[in-house]
């Protein structure tokens, strides 16, 4: 079985180690853990990895956040992967730092990457893993917070959060969305 695992983020040095790139960070963690190798390809960086008989196509779109749907649609079609075998990983301001929420479908919640994917796929029925980045910002400072670098305390905790997110991805591909959702909530 094949799965498309997309981490959302923005390319470029200025976006490295920012809250908005936690999707990129998660697929980078998975790629290292599963001995994948990144290559530049159409609409993004791609790596292939194996886990328990499953093939994971890891994707970091190079379309920037607001056009992520273009890359996701392209690779779902090219690899002939059904939407239910796709998982999009992104940041979420509405979740406390480090908390995860795995869902089979849902609204974009104001996230421009998810909005782009929903528009490109013509549906909100695609699995997504949201990772909380918290909301400790002053009124009117949301963009600066999301695109800001991790604090020292957050950066220290990040490896544990990425490891937990990688475990969630592995549960998703081996157990399916419903059973994986149960493991996340525990």
C-alpha positions in Angstrom: 0.0 0.0 0.0 1.1 3.5 -0.8 0.5 6.7 1.3 1.2 10.3 0.6 2.4 12.0 3.8 2.5 15.8 3.2 4.2 18.2 5.7 3.1 21.8 5.2 5.6 24.6 5.4 7.4 27.3 3.5 10.8 26.9 1.7 13.7 29.1 2.4 16.2 29.9 5.2 13.9 32.6 6.7 11.2 30.0 7.4 13.5 27.3 9.0 12.7 26.6 12.6 9.4 28.5 12.5 6.1 27.4 14.0 4.5 27.4 10.6 7.0 24.7 9.3 6.2 22.0 11.9 4.7 19.9 9.0 8.1 20.1 7.2 9.8 19.3 10.5 7.7 16.2 11.0 8.3 14.7 7.5 12.0 15.5 7.9 12.0 13.6 11.2 10.2 10.6 9.5 12.6 10.7 6.6 15.6 10.4 8.8 14.0 7.8 11.0 13.0 5.6 8.1 16.2 6.1 6.1 14.6 8.0 3.3 16.5 10.4 1.0 15.1 13.7 -0.2 15.1 14.7 -3.8 13.8 17.8 -5.6 10.9 16.9 -7.8 7.8 18.4 -9.4 6.0 20.8 -6.9 8.3 19.8 -4.0 10.9 17.8 -2.2 10.0 14.1 -2.2 11.3 11.1 -0.3 10.2 7.5 -0.4 10.4 5.4 2.8 9.1 1.9 3.8 7.4 1.1 7.1 5.9 -2.4 7.9 5.3 -3.2 4.2 3.8 0.2 3.4 5.4 2.7 1.0 5.3 6.3 2.3 5.8 9.1 -0.2 6.9 12.0 1.9 6.2 15.5 0.4 7.3 19.0 1.3 5.5 21.2 -1.3 7.7 23.9 -2.8 4.5 25.9 -3.8 4.5 27.8 -0.5 1.7 27.4 2.0 -1.0 29.2 0.1 -0.7 26.9 -2.9 -0.1 23.6 -1.2 -3.1 22.0 -2.8 -1.4 22.1 -6.2 1.4 19.8 -5.0 -0.9 17.5 -3.0 -3.3 17.0 -6.0 -0.4 16.4 -8.4 1.2 13.7 -6.3 -2.0 12.0 -5.4 -2.8 11.7 -9.1 0.7 10.8 -10.2 1.1 8.1 -7.6 -2.5 7.0 -7.9 -3.1 7.3 -4.1 -6.7 7.6 -2.9 -7.4 10.6 -0.6 -8.0 8.4 2.4 -4.3 7.2 2.0 -3.1 10.8 2.2 -2.2 12.6 5.4 -1.5 16.3 5.7 0.5 17.6 8.7 0.2 21.2 9.7 0.5 23.7 12.5 -2.6 24.7 14.5 -2.9 27.9 16.6 -6.1 26.6 18.3 -4.3 23.7 20.0 -2.0 24.1 22.9 1.7 23.7 22.1 2.5 20.0 21.4 -1.1 18.7 21.4 -2.1 16.7 18.3 -5.4 16.3 16.6 -5.9 13.6 13.9 -9.1 13.8 11.9 -10.4 12.1 8.7 -11.9 15.4 7.4 -12.9 18.9 8.5 -12.8 22.6 7.9 -9.6 24.5 7.0 -9.9 26.3 10.4 -8.4 29.4 8.8 -5.2 27.6 7.8 -4.3 28.7 4.3 -2.5 25.5 3.4 -5.5 23.4 4.3 -7.8 25.9 2.4 -5.6 25.4 -0.7 -5.8 21.6 -0.4 -9.5 21.6 0.0 -10.0 23.9 -3.0 -7.6 21.7 -5.2 -9.2 18.4 -4.1 -12.8 19.8 -4.2 -13.4 18.2 -0.8 -12.6 18.5 2.9 -12.6 14.7 3.3 -8.9 14.1 3.5 -7.0 13.1 6.7 -5.0 15.7 8.5 -2.8 15.8 11.6 -2.8 19.2 13.3 0.0 19.9 15.7 -0.5 22.7 18.3 1.8 25.6 18.3 -0.1 27.5 21.0 -1.5 31.0 20.8 0.7 33.1 23.1 0.8 36.2 21.0 -0.6 39.7 21.4 -3.6 40.9 19.6 -2.8 41.6 15.9 0.5 39.7 16.1 -0.7 36.3 14.8 1.3 36.4 11.6 4.5 37.3 13.4 3.9 34.5 15.9 3.1 31.8 13.3 6.1 32.8 11.2 8.3 33.3 14.3 11.1 31.1 15.5 10.5 28.7 18.4 11.3 30.0 21.8 14.1 28.3 23.7 11.7 26.2 25.8 9.6 25.2 22.7 12.8 24.3 20.8 13.9 22.0 23.7 10.5 20.2 23.6 10.3 20.0 19.8 12.1 16.7 19.3 9.6 14.9 21.6 6.7 16.5 19.7 8.1 15.4 16.3 8.7 11.9 17.6 5.1 11.7 18.8 3.9 13.0 15.5 6.0 10.4 13.6 4.4 7.7 15.8 1.0 9.1 14.8 1.8 8.9 11.1 3.0 5.3 11.6 -0.3 4.4 13.4 -2.2 6.0 10.6 -0.6 3.9 7.9 -0.7 0.6 9.9 -4.0 0.9 11.8 -6.1 3.2 9.7 -7.5 6.6 10.6 -10.1 5.5 13.2 -7.8 3.4 15.3 -5.0 5.8 15.0 -7.2 8.6 16.3 -7.7 6.5 19.4 -4.0 6.2 20.0 -3.5 10.0 19.6 -6.1 10.9 22.2 -4.5 8.7 24.8 
